[in-house]
């Protein structure tokens, strides 16, 4: 249908498969993440893979945790190891 393709409802939409990498600095342990089963590591920056459809929620979550997004870049398929390669 024309309306669903204009609204992004197409099941083969290229945006559905896009993944971005956020470089985040300044994360700290606080009341929002104390319930996690793991501590937030203390380092200058961390990299978080985020699917396109969750970008806004992840930005808000990082802000609540006290982090700052330093950079965002698309994750190319060439950046990912293939099935035969180890990480």
C-alpha positions as CSV (number, residue, x, y, z in Angstrom):
1,X,0.0,0.0,0.0
2,X,1.2,3.5,-0.8
3,X,0.4,4.8,2.7
4,X,2.4,2.2,4.5
5,X,5.5,2.7,2.3
6,X,5.4,6.4,2.8
7,X,5.2,6.0,6.6
8,X,8.1,3.5,6.7
9,X,5.9,0.5,7.3
10,X,7.6,-1.5,4.6
11,X,9.0,-4.8,5.9
12,X,12.1,-4.5,3.8
13,X,13.0,-1.0,4.8
14,X,16.8,-0.4,4.9
15,X,16.4,1.7,8.1
16,X,15.2,-1.5,9.9
17,X,18.6,-3.1,9.6
18,X,20.8,0.0,10.3
19,X,23.0,-0.1,13.4
20,X,24.9,2.9,14.8
21,X,27.8,3.1,17.3
22,X,27.6,5.7,20.0
23,X,30.8,6.8,21.7
24,X,29.9,7.7,25.2
25,X,32.0,9.4,27.9
26,X,31.3,10.2,31.5
27,X,29.1,7.2,32.5
28,X,28.8,6.9,36.2
29,X,27.0,4.6,38.7
30,X,23.8,6.2,39.9
31,X,20.2,5.3,41.1
32,X,19.1,4.6,37.5
33,X,21.6,1.9,37.0
34,X,22.2,0.5,40.5
35,X,19.7,-2.3,39.7
36,X,21.9,-3.6,37.0
37,X,23.6,-7.0,37.6
38,X,26.9,-5.5,36.6
39,X,28.8,-2.3,37.6
40,X,29.4,0.6,35.1
41,X,33.1,0.4,34.4
42,X,35.2,3.5,35.0
43,X,36.9,4.5,31.8
44,X,37.1,7.5,29.5
45,X,34.7,6.2,26.9
46,X,32.6,3.2,25.9
47,X,31.1,2.2,22.6
48,X,27.4,1.2,22.4
49,X,25.8,-0.5,19.4
50,X,22.3,0.9,18.9
51,X,19.7,-0.2,16.3
52,X,18.1,2.7,14.3
53,X,14.7,2.2,15.9
54,X,16.1,2.6,19.5
55,X,18.3,5.6,19.0
56,X,16.1,8.1,20.8
57,X,15.5,5.8,23.8
58,X,19.2,5.1,24.1
59,X,20.1,8.8,24.0
60,X,17.7,9.4,26.9
61,X,19.0,6.4,28.9
62,X,22.6,7.6,28.5
63,X,21.6,11.1,29.6
64,X,19.9,9.7,32.7
65,X,23.1,7.8,33.5
66,X,25.1,11.0,33.4
67,X,26.9,10.2,30.1
68,X,27.7,12.4,27.2
69,X,27.5,11.2,23.6
70,X,30.8,12.1,22.0
71,X,30.2,10.7,18.6
72,X,27.7,8.7,16.5
73,X,28.7,6.7,13.4
74,X,26.9,4.1,11.3
75,X,28.2,0.5,11.8
76,X,29.1,-0.7,8.3
77,X,28.7,-4.4,7.4
78,X,32.5,-4.3,6.6
79,X,33.2,-3.4,10.3
80,X,31.5,-6.6,11.6
81,X,33.5,-9.8,11.7
82,X,32.1,-12.5,9.3
83,X,31.0,-15.9,10.6
84,X,34.4,-17.4,10.0
85,X,36.4,-14.7,11.7
86,X,36.9,-14.4,15.4
87,X,36.7,-11.1,17.3
